[in-house]
Amino acid sequence: MSEIDKNYVEKYLTKAENTDNEAIKNDCLYRVGTQMEVILCDGNTELSPAEQQAIINTARCLLNDEL
């Protein structure tokens, strides 16, 4: 795993959690997920609910220094 930019993760996780727009949420979570290498960087921002939750959970662990 490469170096993870926690500021980047926090910025886009916050944006994802504070929007009602599903497209914006998916875009932000895609950015977070690829930064942490939780999902493949393939350009597909159509995330399933399971992918969304996995990204959110991993990001929260990272930001709480649990990784």
All heavy atoms as TSV, in Angstrom:
chain	resi	resn	atom	element	x	y	z
A	1	MET	N	N	0.846	-1.168	0.000
A	1	MET	CA	C	0.000	0.000	0.000
A	1	MET	C	C	0.896	1.237	0.000
A	1	MET	O	O	1.864	1.309	0.734
A	1	MET	CB	C	-0.917	-0.009	1.229
A	1	MET	CG	C	-1.907	1.141	1.244
A	1	MET	SD	S	-3.007	1.116	2.678
A	1	MET	CE	C	-4.197	-0.083	2.142
A	2	SER	N	N	0.554	2.202	-0.821
A	2	SER	CA	C	1.321	3.442	-0.888
A	2	SER	C	C	0.917	4.380	0.252
A	2	SER	O	O	-0.016	4.116	0.995
A	2	SER	CB	C	1.103	4.114	-2.244
A	2	SER	OG	O	-0.260	4.425	-2.417
A	3	GLU	N	N	1.650	5.480	0.363
A	3	GLU	CA	C	1.365	6.486	1.402
A	3	GLU	C	C	-0.043	7.064	1.199
A	3	GLU	O	O	-0.392	7.483	0.099
A	3	GLU	CB	C	2.400	7.604	1.306
A	3	GLU	CG	C	2.222	8.686	2.323
A	3	GLU	CD	C	3.122	8.505	3.523
A	3	GLU	OE1	O	4.045	7.692	3.471
A	3	GLU	OE2	O	2.874	9.191	4.515
A	4	ILE	N	N	-0.837	7.101	2.248
A	4	ILE	CA	C	-2.209	7.620	2.184
A	4	ILE	C	C	-2.233	9.047	2.713
A	4	ILE	O	O	-1.725	9.318	3.794
A	4	ILE	CB	C	-3.181	6.736	2.993
A	4	ILE	CG1	C	-3.208	5.321	2.422
A	4	ILE	CG2	C	-4.573	7.338	2.993
A	4	ILE	CD1	C	-3.989	4.338	3.260
A	5	ASP	N	N	-2.818	9.926	1.946
A	5	ASP	CA	C	-2.960	11.329	2.339
A	5	ASP	C	C	-4.221	11.466	3.193
A	5	ASP	O	O	-5.345	11.506	2.671
A	5	ASP	CB	C	-3.039	12.200	1.091
A	5	ASP	CG	C	-3.105	13.688	1.392
A	5	ASP	OD1	O	-3.431	14.065	2.543
A	5	ASP	OD2	O	-2.845	14.472	0.470
A	6	LYS	N	N	-4.050	11.512	4.502
A	6	LYS	CA	C	-5.189	11.574	5.424
A	6	LYS	C	C	-6.017	12.848	5.236
A	6	LYS	O	O	-7.238	12.818	5.405
A	6	LYS	CB	C	-4.728	11.468	6.875
A	6	LYS	CG	C	-4.267	10.088	7.265
A	6	LYS	CD	C	-3.939	10.055	8.746
A	6	LYS	CE	C	-3.521	8.686	9.193
A	6	LYS	NZ	N	-3.254	8.634	10.637
A	7	ASN	N	N	-5.371	13.953	4.898
A	7	ASN	CA	C	-6.119	15.195	4.668
A	7	ASN	C	C	-7.063	15.050	3.483
A	7	ASN	O	O	-8.204	15.518	3.516
A	7	ASN	CB	C	-5.167	16.374	4.446
A	7	ASN	CG	C	-4.410	16.743	5.694
A	7	ASN	OD1	O	-4.923	16.642	6.803
A	7	ASN	ND2	N	-3.164	17.151	5.522
A	8	TYR	N	N	-6.589	14.394	2.435
A	8	TYR	CA	C	-7.402	14.140	1.247
A	8	TYR	C	C	-8.595	13.249	1.611
A	8	TYR	O	O	-9.730	13.528	1.248
A	8	TYR	CB	C	-6.520	13.479	0.187
A	8	TYR	CG	C	-7.181	13.223	-1.144
A	8	TYR	CD1	C	-7.137	14.170	-2.152
A	8	TYR	CD2	C	-7.814	12.010	-1.413
A	8	TYR	CE1	C	-7.711	13.931	-3.388
A	8	TYR	CE2	C	-8.392	11.760	-2.635
A	8	TYR	CZ	C	-8.337	12.717	-3.626
A	8	TYR	OH	O	-8.918	12.466	-4.845
A	9	VAL	N	N	-8.314	12.187	2.344
A	9	VAL	CA	C	-9.363	11.256	2.769
A	9	VAL	C	C	-10.402	11.987	3.611
A	9	VAL	O	O	-11.609	11.858	3.378
A	9	VAL	CB	C	-8.761	10.061	3.543
A	9	VAL	CG1	C	-9.850	9.230	4.210
A	9	VAL	CG2	C	-7.913	9.201	2.614
A	10	GLU	N	N	-9.954	12.759	4.565
A	10	GLU	CA	C	-10.877	13.480	5.441
A	10	GLU	C	C	-11.721	14.485	4.656
A	10	GLU	O	O	-12.929	14.588	4.870
A	10	GLU	CB	C	-10.105	14.195	6.541
A	10	GLU	CG	C	-11.017	14.888	7.551
A	10	GLU	CD	C	-10.249	15.467	8.722
A	10	GLU	OE1	O	-9.054	15.822	8.561
A	10	GLU	OE2	O	-10.842	15.556	9.804
A	11	LYS	N	N	-11.099	15.208	3.749
A	11	LYS	CA	C	-11.805	16.206	2.939
A	11	LYS	C	C	-12.951	15.568	2.154
A	11	LYS	O	O	-14.086	16.053	2.199
A	11	LYS	CB	C	-10.821	16.871	1.973
A	11	LYS	CG	C	-11.462	17.826	0.995
A	11	LYS	CD	C	-10.430	18.387	0.031
A	11	LYS	CE	C	-11.068	19.267	-1.025
A	11	LYS	NZ	N	-10.060	19.824	-1.941
A	12	TYR	N	N	-12.669	14.492	1.431
A	12	TYR	CA	C	-13.690	13.884	0.590
A	12	TYR	C	C	-14.675	13.019	1.367
A	12	TYR	O	O	-15.837	12.908	0.972
A	12	TYR	CB	C	-13.050	13.137	-0.584
A	12	TYR	CG	C	-12.564	14.127	-1.613
A	12	TYR	CD1	C	-11.225	14.478	-1.698
A	12	TYR	CD2	C	-13.453	14.770	-2.455
A	12	TYR	CE1	C	-10.786	15.419	-2.614
A	12	TYR	CE2	C	-13.031	15.717	-3.369
A	12	TYR	CZ	C	-11.694	16.030	-3.449
A	12	TYR	OH	O	-11.281	16.979	-4.347
A	13	LEU	N	N	-14.270	12.447	2.479
A	13	LEU	CA	C	-15.211	11.720	3.329
A	13	LEU	C	C	-16.227	12.695	3.905
A	13	LEU	O	O	-17.438	12.416	3.908
A	13	LEU	CB	C	-14.487	10.974	4.452
A	13	LEU	CG	C	-15.391	10.197	5.407
A	13	LEU	CD1	C	-16.140	9.095	4.676
A	13	LEU	CD2	C	-14.577	9.628	6.553
A	14	THR	N	N	-15.768	13.845	4.353
A	14	THR	CA	C	-16.662	14.876	4.893
A	14	THR	C	C	-17.646	15.339	3.827
A	14	THR	O	O	-18.846	15.473	4.098
A	14	THR	CB	C	-15.842	16.062	5.433
A	14	THR	OG1	O	-14.989	15.586	6.483
A	14	THR	CG2	C	-16.742	17.168	5.970
A	15	LYS	N	N	-17.151	15.570	2.614
A	15	LYS	CA	C	-18.044	15.984	1.520
A	15	LYS	C	C	-19.090	14.908	1.251
A	15	LYS	O	O	-20.261	15.217	1.041
A	15	LYS	CB	C	-17.252	16.251	0.244
A	15	LYS	CG	C	-16.525	17.557	0.240
A	15	LYS	CD	C	-15.875	17.807	-1.111
A	15	LYS	CE	C	-15.208	19.163	-1.129
A	15	LYS	NZ	N	-14.804	19.554	-2.484
A	16	ALA	N	N	-18.671	13.653	1.234
A	16	ALA	CA	C	-19.592	12.544	0.966
A	16	ALA	C	C	-20.665	12.445	2.044
A	16	ALA	O	O	-21.836	12.191	1.748
A	16	ALA	CB	C	-18.828	11.228	0.875
A	17	GLU	N	N	-20.267	12.657	3.286
A	17	GLU	CA	C	-21.211	12.518	4.393
A	17	GLU	C	C	-22.146	13.719	4.530
A	17	GLU	O	O	-23.160	13.625	5.213
A	17	GLU	CB	C	-20.449	12.295	5.698
A	17	GLU	CG	C	-19.759	10.946	5.728
A	17	GLU	CD	C	-18.969	10.693	6.995
A	17	GLU	OE1	O	-18.433	11.650	7.586
A	17	GLU	OE2	O	-18.888	9.516	7.381
A	18	ASN	N	N	-21.811	14.824	3.868
A	18	ASN	CA	C	-22.617	16.040	4.004
A	18	ASN	C	C	-23.399	16.407	2.758
A	18	ASN	O	O	-23.825	17.548	2.612
A	18	ASN	CB	C	-21.720	17.219	4.413
A	18	ASN	CG	C	-21.214	17.063	5.826
A	18	ASN	OD1	O	-21.960	16.704	6.730
A	18	ASN	ND2	N	-19.936	17.316	6.024
A	19	THR	N	N	-23.620	15.454	1.870
A	19	THR	CA	C	-24.404	15.732	0.674
A	19	THR	C	C	-25.573	14.762	0.566
A	19	THR	O	O	-25.493	13.633	1.040
A	19	THR	CB	C	-23.539	15.660	-0.603
A	19	THR	OG1	O	-24.332	16.089	-1.712
A	19	THR	CG2	C	-23.032	14.251	-0.870
A	20	ASP	N	N	-26.627	15.240	-0.069
A	20	ASP	CA	C	-27.769	14.383	-0.374
A	20	ASP	C	C	-27.730	13.940	-1.837
A	20	ASP	O	O	-28.564	13.150	-2.272
A	20	ASP	CB	C	-29.082	15.126	-0.106
A	20	ASP	CG	C	-29.296	15.410	1.367
A	20	ASP	OD1	O	-28.860	14.596	2.206
A	20	ASP	OD2	O	-29.894	16.456	1.692
A	21	ASN	N	N	-26.758	14.456	-2.582
A	21	ASN	CA	C	-26.622	14.142	-3.995
A	21	ASN	C	C	-25.828	12.844	-4.142
A	21	ASN	O	O	-24.648	12.785	-3.809
A	21	ASN	CB	C	-25.914	15.305	-4.702
A	21	ASN	CG	C	-25.804	15.104	-6.188
A	21	ASN	OD1	O	-25.390	14.055	-6.656
A	21	ASN	ND2	N	-26.162	16.134	-6.935
A	22	GLU	N	N	-26.474	11.806	-4.648
A	22	GLU	CA	C	-25.854	10.481	-4.745
A	22	GLU	C	C	-24.643	10.485	-5.677
A	22	GLU	O	O	-23.651	9.808	-5.403
A	22	GLU	CB	C	-26.882	9.449	-5.219
A	22	GLU	CG	C	-26.460	8.019	-5.020
A	22	GLU	CD	C	-26.318	7.579	-3.561
A	22	GLU	OE1	O	-26.900	8.208	-2.659
A	22	GLU	OE2	O	-25.598	6.596	-3.319
A	23	ALA	N	N	-24.680	11.261	-6.752
A	23	ALA	CA	C	-23.551	11.321	-7.685
A	23	ALA	C	C	-22.325	11.942	-7.017
A	23	ALA	O	O	-21.200	11.444	-7.178
A	23	ALA	CB	C	-23.930	12.106	-8.937
A	24	ILE	N	N	-22.532	13.012	-6.257
A	24	ILE	CA	C	-21.427	13.652	-5.548
A	24	ILE	C	C	-20.888	12.713	-4.474
A	24	ILE	O	O	-19.668	12.570	-4.313
A	24	ILE	CB	C	-21.860	15.000	-4.945
A	24	ILE	CG1	C	-22.148	16.000	-6.063
A	24	ILE	CG2	C	-20.799	15.537	-3.986
A	24	ILE	CD1	C	-22.769	17.301	-5.597
A	25	LYS	N	N	-21.794	12.057	-3.758
A	25	LYS	CA	C	-21.375	11.115	-2.717
A	25	LYS	C	C	-20.518	10.004	-3.310
A	25	LYS	O	O	-19.445	9.691	-2.795
A	25	LYS	CB	C	-22.608	10.520	-2.030
A	25	LYS	CG	C	-22.279	9.508	-0.959
A	25	LYS	CD	C	-23.541	8.974	-0.309
A	25	LYS	CE	C	-23.227	7.952	0.762
A	25	LYS	NZ	N	-24.452	7.424	1.386
A	26	ASN	N	N	-20.982	9.421	-4.419
A	26	ASN	CA	C	-20.228	8.342	-5.054
A	26	ASN	C	C	-18.878	8.827	-5.556
A	26	ASN	O	O	-17.873	8.124	-5.423
A	26	ASN	CB	C	-21.020	7.721	-6.204
A	26	ASN	CG	C	-21.979	6.654	-5.733
A	26	ASN	OD1	O	-21.744	5.979	-4.749
A	26	ASN	ND2	N	-23.073	6.506	-6.441
A	27	ASP	N	N	-18.827	10.026	-6.130
A	27	ASP	CA	C	-17.566	10.568	-6.616
A	27	ASP	C	C	-16.582	10.751	-5.462
A	27	ASP	O	O	-15.422	10.358	-5.562
A	27	ASP	CB	C	-17.786	11.893	-7.346
A	27	ASP	CG	C	-16.491	12.458	-7.898
A	27	ASP	OD1	O	-15.921	11.837	-8.819
A	27	ASP	OD2	O	-16.041	13.508	-7.403
A	28	CYS	N	N	-17.050	11.338	-4.381
A	28	CYS	CA	C	-16.181	11.555	-3.213
A	28	CYS	C	C	-15.705	10.237	-2.619
A	28	CYS	O	O	-14.517	10.084	-2.298
A	28	CYS	CB	C	-16.909	12.377	-2.159
A	28	CYS	SG	S	-17.208	14.087	-2.645
A	29	LEU	N	N	-16.606	9.277	-2.483
A	29	LEU	CA	C	-16.217	7.984	-1.915
A	29	LEU	C	C	-15.293	7.222	-2.855
A	29	LEU	O	O	-14.393	6.501	-2.398
A	29	LEU	CB	C	-17.447	7.153	-1.559
A	29	LEU	CG	C	-18.256	7.684	-0.375
A	29	LEU	CD1	C	-19.505	6.842	-0.167
A	29	LEU	CD2	C	-17.416	7.740	0.894
A	30	TYR	N	N	-15.480	7.377	-4.156
A	30	TYR	CA	C	-14.573	6.767	-5.123
A	30	TYR	C	C	-13.159	7.316	-4.912
A	30	TYR	O	O	-12.182	6.567	-4.876
A	30	TYR	CB	C	-15.054	7.031	-6.552
A	30	TYR	CG	C	-14.082	6.563	-7.603
A	30	TYR	CD1	C	-14.048	5.224	-7.980
A	30	TYR	CD2	C	-13.189	7.442	-8.194
A	30	TYR	CE1	C	-13.141	4.774	-8.933
A	30	TYR	CE2	C	-12.288	7.012	-9.153
A	30	TYR	CZ	C	-12.269	5.675	-9.524
A	30	TYR	OH	O	-11.359	5.250	-10.459
A	31	ARG	N	N	-13.053	8.631	-4.752
A	31	ARG	CA	C	-11.751	9.260	-4.524
A	31	ARG	C	C	-11.102	8.720	-3.245
A	31	ARG	O	O	-9.916	8.396	-3.224
A	31	ARG	CB	C	-11.901	10.773	-4.414
A	31	ARG	CG	C	-12.256	11.443	-5.719
A	31	ARG	CD	C	-12.677	12.887	-5.476
A	31	ARG	NE	N	-13.097	13.548	-6.670
A	31	ARG	CZ	C	-12.328	14.379	-7.382
A	31	ARG	NH1	N	-11.104	14.649	-6.983
A	31	ARG	NH2	N	-12.802	14.943	-8.476
A	32	VAL	N	N	-11.896	8.619	-2.179
A	32	VAL	CA	C	-11.397	8.107	-0.905
A	32	VAL	C	C	-10.985	6.637	-1.046
A	32	VAL	O	O	-9.913	6.234	-0.601
A	32	VAL	CB	C	-12.463	8.270	0.205
A	32	VAL	CG1	C	-12.056	7.546	1.474
A	32	VAL	CG2	C	-12.717	9.744	0.493
A	33	GLY	N	N	-11.841	5.860	-1.675
A	33	GLY	CA	C	-11.571	4.428	-1.837
A	33	GLY	C	C	-10.336	4.134	-2.650
A	33	GLY	O	O	-9.569	3.217	-2.324
A	34	THR	N	N	-10.110	4.904	-3.708
A	34	THR	CA	C	-8.912	4.677	-4.520
A	34	THR	C	C	-7.666	5.196	-3.810
A	34	THR	O	O	-6.596	4.608	-3.930
A	34	THR	CB	C	-9.040	5.298	-5.924
A	34	THR	OG1	O	-9.326	6.697	-5.817
A	34	THR	CG2	C	-10.137	4.603	-6.721
A	35	GLN	N	N	-7.785	6.289	-3.058
A	35	GLN	CA	C	-6.649	6.821	-2.295
A	35	GLN	C	C	-6.156	5.774	-1.291
A	35	GLN	O	O	-4.965	5.589	-1.109
A	35	GLN	CB	C	-7.042	8.111	-1.570
A	35	GLN	CG	C	-6.032	8.665	-0.606
A	35	GLN	CD	C	-4.743	9.177	-1.244
A	35	GLN	OE1	O	-3.712	9.153	-0.601
A	35	GLN	NE2	N	-4.784	9.635	-2.472
A	36	MET	N	N	-7.100	5.071	-0.658
A	36	MET	CA	C	-6.746	4.071	0.347
A	36	MET	C	C	-6.535	2.687	-0.266
A	36	MET	O	O	-6.224	1.741	0.438
A	36	MET	CB	C	-7.845	3.984	1.412
A	36	MET	CG	C	-8.055	5.246	2.187
A	36	MET	SD	S	-9.289	5.048	3.504
A	36	MET	CE	C	-10.706	4.437	2.602
A	37	GLU	N	N	-6.762	2.573	-1.579
A	37	GLU	CA	C	-6.656	1.310	-2.305
A	37	GLU	C	C	-7.638	0.257	-1.791
A	37	GLU	O	O	-7.342	-0.929	-1.744
A	37	GLU	CB	C	-5.210	0.799	-2.302
A	37	GLU	CG	C	-4.257	1.756	-2.982
A	37	GLU	CD	C	-2.812	1.279	-3.008
A	37	GLU	OE1	O	-2.508	0.188	-2.476
A	37	GLU	OE2	O	-1.989	2.010	-3.564
A	38	VAL	N	N	-8.837	0.719	-1.427
A	38	VAL	CA	C	-9.915	-0.180	-1.005
A	38	VAL	C	C	-10.648	-0.707	-2.237
A	38	VAL	O	O	-11.143	-1.832	-2.246
A	38	VAL	CB	C	-10.904	0.544	-0.057
A	38	VAL	CG1	C	-12.114	-0.307	0.265
A	38	VAL	CG2	C	-10.190	0.964	1.209
A	39	ILE	N	N	-10.723	0.128	-3.275
A	39	ILE	CA	C	-11.343	-0.254	-4.542
A	39	ILE	C	C	-10.359	0.038	-5.667
A	39	ILE	O	O	-9.422	0.822	-5.503
A	39	ILE	CB	C	-12.679	0.479	-4.794
A	39	ILE	CG1	C	-12.466	1.995	-4.807
A	39	ILE	CG2	C	-13.731	0.065	-3.780
A	39	ILE	CD1	C	-13.697	2.799	-5.223
A	40	LEU	N	N	-10.595	-0.595	-6.813
A	40	LEU	CA	C	-9.750	-0.375	-7.976
A	40	LEU	C	C	-9.961	1.011	-8.560
A	40	LEU	O	O	-11.085	1.531	-8.556
A	40	LEU	CB	C	-10.052	-1.410	-9.054
A	40	LEU	CG	C	-9.715	-2.852	-8.736
A	40	LEU	CD1	C	-10.153	-3.762	-9.874
A	40	LEU	CD2	C	-8.227	-3.012	-8.483
A	41	CYS	N	N	-8.911	1.579	-9.079
A	41	CYS	CA	C	-8.979	2.873	-9.751
A	41	CYS	C	C	-9.313	2.602	-11.219
A	41	CYS	O	O	-8.433	2.535	-12.075
A	41	CYS	CB	C	-7.648	3.608	-9.614
A	41	CYS	SG	S	-7.672	5.254	-10.314
A	42	ASP	N	N	-10.602	2.395	-11.492
A	42	ASP	CA	C	-11.031	2.038	-12.839
A	42	ASP	C	C	-12.002	3.053	-13.445
A	42	ASP	O	O	-12.544	2.845	-14.522
A	42	ASP	CB	C	-11.656	0.643	-12.842
A	42	ASP	CG	C	-12.896	0.535	-11.967
A	42	ASP	OD1	O	-13.345	1.554	-11.408
A	42	ASP	OD2	O	-13.416	-0.588	-11.833
A	43	GLY	N	N	-12.246	4.149	-12.729
A	43	GLY	CA	C	-13.134	5.194	-13.230
A	43	GLY	C	C	-14.605	4.944	-12.970
A	43	GLY	O	O	-15.443	5.794	-13.270
A	44	ASN	N	N	-14.956	3.803	-12.407
A	44	ASN	CA	C	-16.362	3.471	-12.149
A	44	ASN	C	C	-16.789	4.044	-10.801
A	44	ASN	O	O	-16.470	3.481	-9.754
A	44	ASN	CB	C	-16.564	1.952	-12.175
A	44	ASN	CG	C	-18.012	1.568	-11.936
A	44	ASN	OD1	O	-18.901	2.410	-11.921
A	44	ASN	ND2	N	-18.248	0.291	-11.761
A	45	THR	N	N	-17.531	5.149	-10.837
A	45	THR	CA	C	-17.989	5.775	-9.594
A	45	THR	C	C	-19.373	5.277	-9.169
A	45	THR	O	O	-19.925	5.768	-8.197
A	45	THR	CB	C	-18.022	7.312	-9.726
A	45	THR	OG1	O	-18.933	7.672	-10.764
A	45	THR	CG2	C	-16.644	7.866	-10.018
A	46	GLU	N	N	-19.910	4.301	-9.890
A	46	GLU	CA	C	-21.196	3.707	-9.519
A	46	GLU	C	C	-20.948	2.669	-8.430
A	46	GLU	O	O	-20.826	1.480	-8.697
A	46	GLU	CB	C	-21.863	3.058	-10.743
A	46	GLU	CG	C	-22.229	4.037	-11.832
A	46	GLU	CD	C	-23.319	5.003	-11.423
A	46	GLU	OE1	O	-24.247	4.592	-10.698
A	46	GLU	OE2	O	-23.232	6.177	-11.819
A	47	LEU	N	N	-20.864	3.131	-7.194
A	47	LEU	CA	C	-20.529	2.252	-6.078
A	47	LEU	C	C	-21.768	1.592	-5.491
A	47	LEU	O	O	-22.807	2.238	-5.317
A	47	LEU	CB	C	-19.813	3.053	-4.995
A	47	LEU	CG	C	-18.542	3.788	-5.423
A	47	LEU	CD1	C	-18.040	4.663	-4.284
A	47	LEU	CD2	C	-17.479	2.820	-5.878
A	48	SER	N	N	-21.631	0.332	-5.145
A	48	SER	CA	C	-22.724	-0.372	-4.478
A	48	SER	C	C	-22.784	0.101	-3.024
A	48	SER	O	O	-21.808	0.642	-2.495
A	48	SER	CB	C	-22.476	-1.881	-4.519
A	48	SER	OG	O	-21.392	-2.223	-3.671
A	49	PRO	N	N	-23.924	-0.119	-2.371
A	49	PRO	CA	C	-23.996	0.229	-0.948
A	49	PRO	C	C	-22.914	-0.469	-0.121
A	49	PRO	O	O	-22.365	0.130	0.810
A	49	PRO	CB	C	-25.398	-0.226	-0.543
A	49	PRO	CG	C	-26.191	-0.126	-1.811
A	49	PRO	CD	C	-25.225	-0.540	-2.897
A	50	ALA	N	N	-22.568	-1.699	-0.465
A	50	ALA	CA	C	-21.524	-2.428	0.262
A	50	ALA	C	C	-20.161	-1.768	0.050
A	50	ALA	O	O	-19.372	-1.643	1.002
A	50	ALA	CB	C	-21.482	-3.885	-0.183
A	51	GLU	N	N	-19.870	-1.338	-1.172
A	51	GLU	CA	C	-18.612	-0.648	-1.445
A	51	GLU	C	C	-18.560	0.679	-0.696
A	51	GLU	O	O	-17.535	1.025	-0.101
A	51	GLU	CB	C	-18.439	-0.394	-2.942
A	51	GLU	CG	C	-18.142	-1.629	-3.753
A	51	GLU	CD	C	-18.158	-1.376	-5.235
A	51	GLU	OE1	O	-19.076	-0.690	-5.735
A	51	GLU	OE2	O	-17.234	-1.869	-5.911
A	52	GLN	N	N	-19.661	1.414	-0.724
A	52	GLN	CA	C	-19.730	2.693	-0.004
A	52	GLN	C	C	-19.420	2.484	1.472
A	52	GLN	O	O	-18.610	3.203	2.056
A	52	GLN	CB	C	-21.107	3.338	-0.149
A	52	GLN	CG	C	-21.411	3.875	-1.509
A	52	GLN	CD	C	-22.819	4.471	-1.583
A	52	GLN	OE1	O	-23.619	4.370	-0.649
A	52	GLN	NE2	N	-23.128	5.093	-2.707
A	53	GLN	N	N	-20.050	1.498	2.080
A	53	GLN	CA	C	-19.870	1.254	3.510
A	53	GLN	C	C	-18.460	0.802	3.822
A	53	GLN	O	O	-17.875	1.211	4.832
A	53	GLN	CB	C	-20.897	0.246	4.030
A	53	GLN	CG	C	-21.036	0.265	5.533
A	53	GLN	CD	C	-21.428	1.630	6.069
A	53	GLN	OE1	O	-22.401	2.236	5.646
A	53	GLN	NE2	N	-20.652	2.154	7.006
A	54	ALA	N	N	-17.877	-0.043	2.970
A	54	ALA	CA	C	-16.502	-0.501	3.183
A	54	ALA	C	C	-15.532	0.674	3.141
A	54	ALA	O	O	-14.605	0.761	3.965
A	54	ALA	CB	C	-16.118	-1.543	2.129
A	55	ILE	N	N	-15.751	1.596	2.218
A	55	ILE	CA	C	-14.889	2.773	2.103
A	55	ILE	C	C	-15.044	3.656	3.336
A	55	ILE	O	O	-14.052	4.105	3.922
A	55	ILE	CB	C	-15.215	3.559	0.815
A	55	ILE	CG1	C	-14.812	2.735	-0.407
A	55	ILE	CG2	C	-14.525	4.918	0.817
A	55	ILE	CD1	C	-15.395	3.246	-1.719
A	56	ILE	N	N	-16.276	3.906	3.750
A	56	ILE	CA	C	-16.533	4.748	4.929
A	56	ILE	C	C	-15.896	4.133	6.172
A	56	ILE	O	O	-15.221	4.820	6.938
A	56	ILE	CB	C	-18.044	4.968	5.118
A	56	ILE	CG1	C	-18.596	5.855	3.990
A	56	ILE	CG2	C	-18.346	5.563	6.490
A	56	ILE	CD1	C	-20.122	5.884	3.905
A	57	ASN	N	N	-16.096	2.842	6.375
A	57	ASN	CA	C	-15.534	2.164	7.554
A	57	ASN	C	C	-14.007	2.222	7.567
A	57	ASN	O	O	-13.400	2.508	8.604
A	57	ASN	CB	C	-16.002	0.708	7.609
A	57	ASN	CG	C	-17.473	0.568	7.898
A	57	ASN	OD1	O	-18.143	1.517	8.323
A	57	ASN	ND2	N	-18.012	-0.613	7.643
A	58	THR	N	N	-13.401	1.961	6.422
A	58	THR	CA	C	-11.938	1.993	6.338
A	58	THR	C	C	-11.411	3.399	6.564
A	58	THR	O	O	-10.419	3.594	7.271
A	58	THR	CB	C	-11.469	1.446	4.984
A	58	THR	OG1	O	-12.006	0.132	4.804
A	58	THR	CG2	C	-9.954	1.376	4.907
A	59	ALA	N	N	-12.075	4.383	5.994
A	59	ALA	CA	C	-11.658	5.784	6.170
A	59	ALA	C	C	-11.748	6.205	7.623
A	59	ALA	O	O	-10.840	6.861	8.145
A	59	ALA	CB	C	-12.495	6.702	5.282
A	60	ARG	N	N	-12.818	5.829	8.291
A	60	ARG	CA	C	-12.962	6.177	9.706
A	60	ARG	C	C	-11.871	5.533	10.548
A	60	ARG	O	O	-11.328	6.168	11.461
A	60	ARG	CB	C	-14.346	5.791	10.203
A	60	ARG	CG	C	-15.422	6.713	9.682
A	60	ARG	CD	C	-16.761	6.403	10.276
A	60	ARG	NE	N	-17.773	7.311	9.747
A	60	ARG	CZ	C	-19.041	6.984	9.577
A	60	ARG	NH1	N	-19.442	5.770	9.902
A	60	ARG	NH2	N	-19.889	7.856	9.091
A	61	CYS	N	N	-11.545	4.291	10.256
A	61	CYS	CA	C	-10.448	3.603	10.964
A	61	CYS	C	C	-9.137	4.324	10.712
A	61	CYS	O	O	-8.358	4.564	11.654
A	61	CYS	CB	C	-10.335	2.151	10.524
A	61	CYS	SG	S	-11.626	1.079	11.158
A	62	LEU	N	N	-8.873	4.696	9.479
A	62	LEU	CA	C	-7.645	5.404	9.131
A	62	LEU	C	C	-7.552	6.733	9.884
A	62	LEU	O	O	-6.527	7.052	10.476
A	62	LEU	CB	C	-7.586	5.664	7.616
A	62	LEU	CG	C	-6.443	6.563	7.155
A	62	LEU	CD1	C	-5.133	5.803	7.185
A	62	LEU	CD2	C	-6.729	7.112	5.775
A	63	LEU	N	N	-8.639	7.485	9.853
A	63	LEU	CA	C	-8.629	8.799	10.484
A	63	LEU	C	C	-8.569	8.734	12.011
A	63	LEU	O	O	-8.140	9.676	12.653
A	63	LEU	CB	C	-9.834	9.625	10.025
A	63	LEU	CG	C	-9.836	9.946	8.522
A	63	LEU	CD1	C	-11.154	10.599	8.108
A	63	LEU	CD2	C	-8.651	10.807	8.141
A	64	ASN	N	N	-8.972	7.600	12.558
A	64	ASN	CA	C	-8.873	7.393	14.014
A	64	ASN	C	C	-7.602	6.634	14.387
A	64	ASN	O	O	-7.483	6.141	15.505
A	64	ASN	CB	C	-10.106	6.632	14.526
A	64	ASN	CG	C	-11.354	7.456	14.471
A	64	ASN	OD1	O	-11.319	8.664	14.679
A	64	ASN	ND2	N	-12.484	6.826	14.151
A	65	ASP	N	N	-6.672	6.537	13.440
A	65	ASP	CA	C	-5.392	5.842	13.620
A	65	ASP	C	C	-5.562	4.400	14.095
A	65	ASP	O	O	-4.791	3.915	14.912
A	65	ASP	CB	C	-4.496	6.613	14.594
A	65	ASP	CG	C	-4.016	7.933	14.016
A	65	ASP	OD1	O	-3.697	7.963	12.810
A	65	ASP	OD2	O	-3.961	8.924	14.765
A	66	GLU	N	N	-6.567	3.727	13.554
A	66	GLU	CA	C	-6.808	2.324	13.900
A	66	GLU	C	C	-6.207	1.384	12.865
A	66	GLU	O	O	-6.325	0.170	13.004
A	66	GLU	CB	C	-8.305	2.074	14.044
A	66	GLU	CG	C	-8.926	2.859	15.188
A	66	GLU	CD	C	-10.439	2.736	15.237
A	66	GLU	OE1	O	-11.017	1.897	14.532
A	66	GLU	OE2	O	-11.047	3.516	15.994
A	67	LEU	N	N	-5.597	1.913	11.818
A	67	LEU	CA	C	-4.985	1.048	10.790
A	67	LEU	C	C	-3.505	0.921	11.040
A	67	LEU	O	O	-2.858	1.781	11.530
A	67	LEU	CB	C	-5.221	1.620	9.388
A	67	LEU	CG	C	-6.647	1.607	8.882
A	67	LEU	CD1	C	-6.724	2.214	7.492
A	67	LEU	CD2	C	-7.199	0.188	8.836
